[in-house]
Amino acid sequence: MGTVSERTRKNGSKSYTAQIRLKQKGEVVHTEAQTFDRRPAAKAWLKKRETELAEPGALEKLKADDPILADVIDEYISTSIKAMGKTKAQCLRLIKKHPLAAKRCSTIASPDISGFAKDLKNGWLPKGEEDVFEPGAGKGDKKILVRQPQTVGNYMSHLGSVFAVARPMWGYPLDKTAFEDAVTVTGRLGIISRSQERDRRPTTAELEKLLGFFVERNVRTPQSSPMDKMILFAIFSTRRQEEITVIRWNDYEPEHDRYLVRNMKHPGQKVGNDVWCALLPEARAIIDSMPKTAAEIFPYNPGTISKNFTEACKLLGIEDLHFHDLRHDGISRLFELGWDIPRVATVSAHRSWTSLKRYTHIRQIGDKYAGWKWLPQPAAK
């Protein structure tokens, strides 16, 4: 009924996994496993659990404490004190609709989790939601949605959070080792991967095309959002589009050369991460040019900003440029000016300086925008 298998860890040490599988009428009705550093300990646990499971009513009791994965996800969401980001919540909702989520915790093994990741990679969607457009596809261009390995990796990361707490928190028999095995397998097969760091920066020629396009658009349709100003602000403030749209006039302190970004993006803290950012003269000039018609300095939808930028790039023949690349350009510029990591962090608001180490290879070459005709200028006093 039970087996002990030996594995070699990355550091060369041995581990011993004791696994129990119960069958009724040829079907597996219960499985559980524990990993130990010594074979005798694995055998002792196996013998103890076999004795316990042989007791009358043991299987029925297991079923009562063996919910389906979807229910565990719900409990994880409802129990979590930390505010959950929109992306993680969306990922977990999609996972709940996959057949994997209908399985009882004790029956979920590494092949089940690996199969889930493979389904995501191949474009699986819940029944009734299959008719979708691939992000970035042209209007009317219906495509099969194939997710990038980085995207699948994000889903697996959020699912891993559930596996990490299910057994120690509630005693549910979700096998963390099975999940780790699935991550190893899918990683080696290229089904999942970590997000790749982009190094794309806009050229001044590309920026001039974009800025000219949006200035002309605003002349034709004055009610349009000032994309030209938001593009420049993204560069000279190093802000993300979501951060740009939440900056309030009440949080702008020009006398101290700073402004506050509320609930700034952070992997471990979604709410309450309010950060003061140093204000560069160019960014200040853009803020001072904005009308005080709303509580926010840039009262626009971040999704619309991204859409406008992407559509303009496509129309102008600018390939593979994202709005987020403007932040990368702004940070790179500061290093080109000879700034060190701590000083750059006051502008970029990186909590961990490790994230900025990728820029340290940049040589000091001066300001690429010096004398540029689009360089924001302070208002005349």
C-alpha positions, 0 to 999 in steps of 0.5 A: 500500500505504501512505498518509500522513494529516494531522491537526491537534492541539488546540494547532494543530500538524500531525501526519502519520500513515503507515499501511500495510495489507497484504491477502491474498485481499481480507483485511487481514492486517497494518496498522501506523502511525506518527505524525510531526511532518513529512510528509517523515519520515512518507514516509521511514518509509513507504518504508522499511517498505514495502521491509522488508515486501516481503522474503521471509518478512517477513509470517511474521515479523510474525505471530510478533511479533504476538500476540492482545490477550488474550496481551498482557494476560496478559503485562502482568499477569504483568510488572507489578511494581506490585500490581494492584488488584482492580477493574483485574484484574477489568476486564482479565479481562472484556476478555480475553473480548471478541472484540476480545481475539482479534484480533492486535495489528496488526489492531486499529484505532480502530473496533474499540476504539470498538466494544468500548466501545459493546458494554460500554455496551450491556451486553455480557457473555461468553457464559454470563454474560448472566443477571445482575442489575443492581446495585441491582435488587430481588430477582427483578427481572431487568434488562438490564445497561446500564453507565454512561459512567463505568464504560465509561471505567474499562474503557477506562482499564485497556485504555489501560494495556496499549496504552501499554506494548505497543509500547515494552516488547515491540515488539508492534504495538498502535497507541496512536494508534488507542486515543487516537482511539477515546477521543476518538470515544467520549467525544464520543458519550457512550459514555464519560465521567469519573466525576462527583463526587457532592455528596450528603450525608445530612440529620440526619433521614435519619441518625436514621432509619438509626441508629434502624433499626439500633439497633432491629435490634441489639436484636432480633438482637444478633449483627448488625454494629453498623451504627449505629457504623460509620455514625457512624465513617464520618462522624467519621473520613471513612473509606471502608467498606473502610478501616474494616474493616482498622483493627487494635487494634495500629494504634490509638494514642489517646495520639497521637490517630491510627490507621494504615490499611494499604493505603489506596486510591490509584490508583497504589499498591495495596499498602504505602500505609499511612497514619496518620490524625488521630483526632477525639474523636467517632471515638475515642469510637466506637472505645473503645466497640467490644469487643476480640474480634478483631484488627480494631476493626470485623471485618466485611465491607465488602460486607456493610456496603454491602449493609446500608446500601443495603437499609436506605435502600430500606426507609426510603425514603431515595433516592440515598444511598450509604455513601461519601456519609458520607465526603463529609459528614464532610470537608464538616463539617470545612470548615464548622468552618473547617479549612483544606486541610492540616488536613483532609488529616490526617484524610481522608488525601488525598495530593494536596490538589488533591482537596480543592479541591472543598470550598473553596467551603463556608462556615464555619457551625459544627458541624451535629452540635453538640448532636445526640442521636446525637453520639458521647460520650467514655466516662466515666473 
